[in-house]
Amino acid sequence: MKKKKVGRKFGREKAQRKALLKSLTRELFVREKIKTTEGKAKEALPIVENIITKAKKGDLHSRRILLESFDKKVVKKIIEDVAPRYKEKSGGYARVIKLGQRKSDGAKMANLELIKNK
């Protein structure tokens, strides 16, 4: 029986998809809000959640895991600025806000942003 495949391909090969999602997550942590297509935002959301969960531990092991994907400056921001905001929270660190269609090609657009804690 044929099963539904999980995940979007974006018309790219595996390495290109991985690089796309890596750059999206990096820019989200640098800018804390990005505007992208709805599909890309939905695919990046669980990756962002996982990264913040790892960064909340703040130990050497989690820092080394993050350094495999990001440079030192971004890892420092994630561990020292972003992760402490969500110490009491167990999930839901980012959200996707739908914006409507892009005029040029009609692609569905969305904002991917980190939730501000008070």
LINUR-V328782 format. One line per field, one symbol per residue. ss: DSSP state (2 for helix, 1 for strand, 0 for the rest). psi: psi as a letter, one per 30 degrees, with the letter a starting at -180 (. if undefined). Layout:
ss->???
psi->???
This chain:
ss->0000000000000222222222222222222011111222222222222222222220022222222000022222222222222200000001111111100000011111110000
psi->kklkkkllfgglleeeeeeeeeeeeeeeeefgklkaleeeeeefefeeeeeeeeffegleeeeeeeffelleeeeeeeefeeeffgefkglhfllkjkfakkeefgkkllkjlkkkk.
